[in-house]
């Protein structure tokens, strides 16, 4: 019979408990094979009750005690231990190790079965130890995240590298247990297949190298606002992993890109803008060239009523009068000598308005410049920075400035360039037909 083949009493190990119960069954008149089976069943039931009792004590006493202690302490590391279920993995490891020690004793009368059970239990021990170490690694990750020195570092990438190494070690030991060969022989065989492994783990290796270089160069941190139009990226970095980077765009969509693209492709990082505390305004008003002209004395007097512009006009009047007197210019033609223009006074007004605006950063670059004329008129560009970097604040500040300038430009007898609208074309056609 097969059951008889599994028995090999000459290879039995000694156990006082097993021998005592076995002798008890033999005194009852049971055959030797049935006595071994009865001993195994009895010990198995007793062991199952022991495991259940230990599991009950851990769940209802050990876990609850740890939760109470964690709630009373002011430190966070114990909360992270509980959140990552380190205590659960520890209790499972203890129960698995206990099973590994006691279960072979239960089946002493069945050596072939015992060898199979031992292999299975050894693999189970490796698995529980892996989960325990993995929980501890996640706890260390959460603890490092609370530290200022590691807050913006790609900790997930480092964790995944350690996890891959841990899986490799556990896998090597598992293969060694199943085959009965030394782990070194398995590693030697892997060396021959290194080319295939390099191909399979190409993205992982590239991501690992990229995460190290990104961290070393400090080019991207968790929380940075980056922009990569090629991949539709425009938002905050949520996570930097070994294989990918997770970004949340401003429209709340999540974009995932490979980590190595941070090295192979270019991107824009707005960290510098956020650290300086100012966000750049770089927008131009296109002024119609035909509206640019010299100002008469009456128009200049009217513009002196603008409080922000009055000191500048008075200063310019003195400079122009001194210049024209020095060079004895002929004032019969406005081209002779120096004169004030409406676009020049408007540019001075825009600069004065920006310098008195509480929402504009006065310590960063602040200028109003005239760009080269083009088919859309003369661009008068505002180059300055707001005091805050928040998107809503930035847009509101810029809109308020240009709302005011678009309304104020008429007082300088200037016009903003715009392409002809349908009403303009109808008026032109009507005037042509009338003539």
C-alpha positions in Angstrom: 0.0 0.0 0.0 1.0 3.6 -0.6 0.7 4.5 3.0 3.1 1.7 4.0 5.6 3.0 1.5 5.5 6.4 3.1 6.5 4.9 6.4 10.2 4.5 7.1 10.5 3.9 10.8 14.3 3.4 10.6 14.7 7.1 9.7 12.5 8.4 12.5 13.7 11.2 14.7 13.3 11.1 18.4 10.6 13.1 20.2 9.5 12.5 23.7 6.0 13.9 23.2 5.5 11.9 20.0 6.9 8.7 21.6 4.7 9.1 24.7 1.5 9.4 22.6 2.6 6.6 20.3 3.2 4.3 23.2 -0.1 5.2 24.6 -1.8 4.1 21.4 0.2 0.9 21.2 -0.9 -0.1 24.8 -4.5 0.2 23.6 -3.8 -2.6 21.1 -3.6 -0.6 17.9 -1.3 -1.7 15.1 1.9 0.2 14.7 0.8 2.0 11.5 -2.5 3.1 13.0 -0.7 4.2 16.2 1.4 6.5 14.1 -1.6 7.9 12.3 -3.5 8.4 15.6 -0.5 10.1 17.1 -0.2 12.5 14.1 -3.9 13.3 14.2 -3.9 13.9 17.9 -0.8 16.2 17.8 -2.2 18.0 14.7 -5.4 18.8 16.6 -3.5 19.9 19.6 -1.2 22.1 17.5 -4.2 23.6 15.7 -5.8 24.6 19.0 -2.4 26.1 20.1 -2.1 28.2 16.9 -5.7 29.3 17.3 -5.1 30.3 20.9 -2.0 32.2 20.1 -3.7 34.0 17.1 -6.6 34.9 19.4 -4.3 36.3 22.0 -2.3 38.4 19.5 -5.4 39.8 17.8 -7.3 40.7 20.9 -4.6 41.5 23.4 -1.3 42.3 21.6 -2.9 44.3 18.7 -5.2 46.3 21.0 -2.4 47.1 23.5 -0.2 48.4 20.6 -3.0 50.6 19.3 -3.5 52.1 22.8 0.2 52.7 23.2 0.4 54.3 19.7 -2.5 56.7 20.4 -1.0 57.9 23.7 2.5 58.6 22.4 3.4 61.8 20.6 5.8 60.2 18.1 4.8 59.2 14.6 7.0 56.2 14.0 4.8 53.9 16.0 1.7 55.1 14.0 3.6 54.2 10.8 4.4 50.8 12.2 0.7 50.1 12.8 -0.3 51.7 9.5 2.0 49.4 7.5 0.8 46.4 9.7 4.3 45.5 10.9 2.7 44.0 14.1 0.5 41.7 11.9 3.4 40.6 9.8 5.5 40.0 12.9 2.8 37.8 14.5 2.4 35.8 11.2 6.2 35.3 11.1 6.2 34.0 14.7 3.3 31.6 14.0 5.0 30.4 10.8 8.3 29.8 12.6 6.5 27.9 15.3 4.7 25.8 12.7 8.0 25.1 11.0 9.5 23.8 14.3 6.5 21.7 15.5 4.8 20.4 12.4 7.7 18.0 11.5 7.4 16.5 15.0 3.7 15.7 14.4 4.5 13.7 11.2 7.6 11.8 12.6 6.1 8.6 11.4 5.9 9.8 7.8 9.4 10.8 6.8 8.6 11.3 3.1 5.6 13.5 3.9 7.7 15.3 6.5 10.3 16.2 3.9 7.7 17.7 1.7 6.1 19.6 4.5 9.5 21.0 5.6 10.2 22.3 2.1 6.7 23.9 2.0 7.2 25.5 5.5 10.6 26.8 4.6 9.1 28.6 1.6 6.3 29.9 3.8 8.9 31.2 6.3 10.7 33.0 3.4 7.4 34.5 2.3 6.5 35.8 5.8 10.0 37.2 6.4 9.8 39.0 3.1 6.4 40.6 4.0 7.8 41.6 7.4 10.9 43.2 5.9 8.8 44.9 3.3 6.5 46.4 6.0 9.5 47.7 7.8 10.9 49.3 4.6 7.5 51.0 4.0 7.6 52.3 7.6 11.1 53.7 7.1 9.9 55.4 3.9 7.0 57.1 5.7 9.4 58.2 8.5 11.8 59.6 6.0 9.0 61.5 4.3 8.3 63.4 7.5 12.0 64.6 7.6 12.7 67.9 5.8 15.9 66.5 4.3 14.0 63.7 2.5 10.7 65.4 1.9 11.4 66.2 -1.7 13.6 63.2 -2.5 12.4 60.2 -4.6 12.2 57.8 -1.7 9.8 55.5 -3.6 12.5 54.8 -6.1 15.0 53.9 -3.4 12.4 51.7 -1.7 11.6 49.9 -5.0 15.3 49.2 -5.6 15.6 47.6 -2.1 12.4 45.7 -2.8 13.8 44.3 -6.1 17.0 43.3 -4.4 15.0 41.6 -1.5 12.8 39.8 -4.0 15.9 38.6 -5.8 17.4 37.3 -2.6 14.2 35.6 -1.5 13.7 34.1 -5.0 17.3 32.7 -5.0 16.8 31.1 -1.6 13.4 29.7 -2.7 14.9 28.1 -5.8 17.8 26.7 -3.7 15.3 25.1 -1.3 13.2 23.6 -4.1 16.2 22.2 -6.1 18.4 21.4 -3.2 21.3 23.1 -4.9 23.5 25.9 -3.5 22.4 29.4 -4.1 25.8 30.2 -5.6 25.2 27.6 -8.4 21.9 29.4 -9.2 23.7 32.8 -9.3 26.3 31.4 -11.7 23.6 30.1 -14.0 22.0 33.6 -13.9 25.3 35.1 -15.1 25.0 33.2 -18.4 21.5 34.7 -18.8 22.5 38.3 -17.9 21.9 39.5 -21.5 18.3 38.3 -21.3 17.8 39.8 -17.9 19.2 43.2 -19.1 16.6 43.1 -21.9 13.7 42.1 -19.6 14.6 44.7 -17.0 15.7 47.5 -19.4 13.1 50.0 -18.2 13.8 49.2 -14.6 17.5 49.7 -15.0 17.0 53.0 -17.0 14.5 54.2 -14.3 16.9 53.3 -11.5 19.8 55.2 -13.2 17.5 58.2 -14.0 16.1 58.4 -10.4 19.7 58.5 -9.0 20.8 61.2 -11.5 17.6 63.2 -10.9 18.2 63.0 -7.1 21.9 63.8 -7.4 21.4 66.8 -9.7 18.3 67.9 -7.8 16.5 68.6 -11.1 13.1 67.4 -10.0 11.6 67.0 -6.5 8.3 65.7 -5.3 6.0 68.8 -5.2 7.7 70.6 -8.1 5.6 72.1 -10.9 6.9 70.8 -14.2 5.8 71.3 -17.8 6.4 68.8 -20.6 4.0 69.7 -23.5 5.2 66.7 -25.5 3.6 64.4 -22.9 0.7 66.7 -21.9 2.3 67.4 -18.5 1.6 70.6 -16.7 1.2 70.2 -13.0 2.7 69.1 -9.7 4.9 66.0 -9.2 3.1 63.6 -6.9 5.5 60.6 -6.9 8.8 59.6 -8.4 9.0 55.8 -8.6 11.6 53.5 -10.1 9.7 53.1 -13.4 7.5 56.2 -13.7 6.8 59.7 -12.4 3.2 60.6 -11.5 2.1 64.2 -12.2 -1.2 65.8 -11.4 -2.1 68.4 -14.0 -4.0 71.6 -13.1 -7.2 70.1 -14.5 -6.8 67.3 -11.9 -5.9 64.7 -14.5 -3.1 62.3 -13.6 -0.3 61.8 -16.1 2.3 59.0 -15.8 5.6 59.2 -17.7 8.7 56.9 -17.6 11.3 58.1 -15.1 14.1 58.1 -17.7 12.3 60.7 -19.8 13.4 63.3 -17.2 16.9 62.7 -18.6 16.2 62.0 -22.3 13.7 64.9 -22.8 13.7 68.5 -21.8 11.1 69.9 -19.3 10.4 73.2 -17.5 10.6 73.3 -13.7 8.9 76.2 -12.0 10.6 75.6 -8.6 12.8 78.7 -9.1 9.8 80.9 -9.6 8.1 79.4 -6.5 11.2 79.9 -4.4 11.7 83.5 -5.3 8.1 84.3 -4.4 7.2 86.1 -7.7 5.6 85.0 -10.9 6.5 86.8 -14.1 4.1 88.9 -16.1 5.3 89.2 -19.7 2.5 90.6 -21.9 2.4 93.4 -24.4 -0.2 96.0 -25.5 -0.1 96.5 -29.3 -0.4 100.2 -30.0 -1.7 101.4 -33.3 1.2 103.2 -35.0 -0.9 105.9 -36.6 -2.1 107.1 -33.2 1.5 107.9 -32.1 2.3 111.7 -32.2 3.7 114.7 -30.4 1.6 116.2 -27.6 0.5 119.8 -27.5 1.0 122.1 -24.5 -2.7 121.9 -23.7 -2.6 118.0 -23.8 0.4 117.9 -21.6 -1.2 120.2 -19.1 -4.3 117.9 -19.0 -2.1 114.9 -18.4 -0.4 116.7 -15.4 -3.7 116.1 -13.6 -2.7 112.4 -13.4 -1.0 112.2 -10.0 1.4 109.3 -10.8 2.5 111.1 -14.0 2.8 114.7 -12.8 6.3 114.4 -11.3 7.7 112.8 -14.4 6.1 115.4 -16.8 7.6 118.3 -14.7 11.0 116.7 -14.8 10.8 116.0 -18.5 9.7 119.6 -19.2 12.8 121.0 -17.4 15.1 118.6 -19.3 13.5 119.4 -22.7 13.6 123.1 -22.1 17.2 123.0 -21.1 18.1 120.9 -24.1 16.3 123.1 -26.6 17.7 126.3 -25.1 21.3 124.9 -25.1 21.0 123.9 -28.8 18.9 126.9 -29.7 16.3 124.7 -31.6 13.8 126.2 -33.9 10.4 125.6 -32.3 8.4 126.3 -35.4 8.7 122.7 -36.4 7.9 120.0 -33.7 10.5 117.8 -35.2 13.3 120.1 -34.2 14.7 119.6 -30.7 13.0 117.4 -28.2 9.3 117.0 -27.6 7.0 114.8 -25.5 5.1 112.0 -27.3 1.9 110.3 -26.2 3.5 106.9 -26.3 6.4 108.0 -24.2 4.2 109.5 -21.5 2.0 106.4 -21.6 5.1 104.2 -21.1 6.2 106.3 -18.2 2.7 106.1 -16.7 2.6 102.3 -17.0 6.0 102.1 -15.2 4.8 104.4 -12.4 1.5 102.5 -12.1 3.4 99.2 -11.7 5.8 100.7 -9.1 2.9 101.9 -7.0 0.9 98.6 -7.4 1.0 96.6 -4.1 0.6 93.4 -5.9 3.8 93.8 -8.0 7.2 92.6 -6.6 9.4 95.7 -6.4 12.6 93.8 -5.7 12.6 91.8 -8.9 13.0 92.9 -12.5 10.4 95.6 -13.3 10.4 97.3 -16.7 8.1 98.5 -19.4 9.8 98.3 -22.8 9.0 99.0 -26.4 9.6 96.1 -28.8 10.2 96.3 -32.5 7.1 97.4 -34.6 5.4 94.8 -36.6 2.3 94.2 -38.6 0.2 94.4 -35.4 1.5 97.8 -34.3 4.1 98.8 -31.6 4.2 96.2 -28.8 4.6 97.9 -25.4 5.6 95.0 -23.2 5.2 94.8 -19.4 7.9 92.7 -17.8 7.5 92.3 -14.0 6.6 89.9 -11.3 3.7 89.5 -9.0 4.2 89.2 -5.2 2.6 85.8 -5.1 2.9 82.7 -7.2 -0.6 81.3 -6.8 -2.3 80.8 -10.2 -5.6 82.7 -9.2 -3.7 85.5 -7.6 -1.4 85.9 -10.6 -4.3 85.9 -13.1 -6.3 88.4 -11.1 -3.3 90.8 -10.7 -2.5 90.7 -14.4 -6.1 91.1 -15.4 -6.5 94.1 -13.1 -3.4 95.8 -14.5 -4.5 95.4 -18.2 -8.1 96.3 -17.4 -6.8 99.6 -16.1 -4.3 100.2 -18.9 -6.8 99.5 -21.7 -9.2 102.0 -20.2 -6.5 104.6 -19.5 -4.8 104.5 -22.9 -7.5 106.7 -24.4 -6.5 109.6 -22.2 -3.1 109.6 -23.9 -4.8 109.8 -27.4 -3.5 106.4 -28.3 -5.3 103.4 -29.8 -4.9 99.7 -29.2 -4.3 97.8 -32.5 -6.9 95.2 -33.4 -7.8 93.5 -36.7 -10.8 94.9 -38.6 -14.1 93.5 -37.3 -17.2 93.0 -39.3 -18.6 96.3 -38.2 -15.5 98.1 -39.3 -15.8 96.5 -42.8 -19.5 97.4 -43.1 -18.7 101.1 -42.1 -15.9 101.1 -44.7 -18.2 99.8 -47.4 -20.9 102.3 -46.4 -18.5 105.2 -46.6 -17.2 104.0 -50.0 -20.7 103.7 -51.4 -21.7 107.1 -50.0 -18.7 108.7 -51.7 
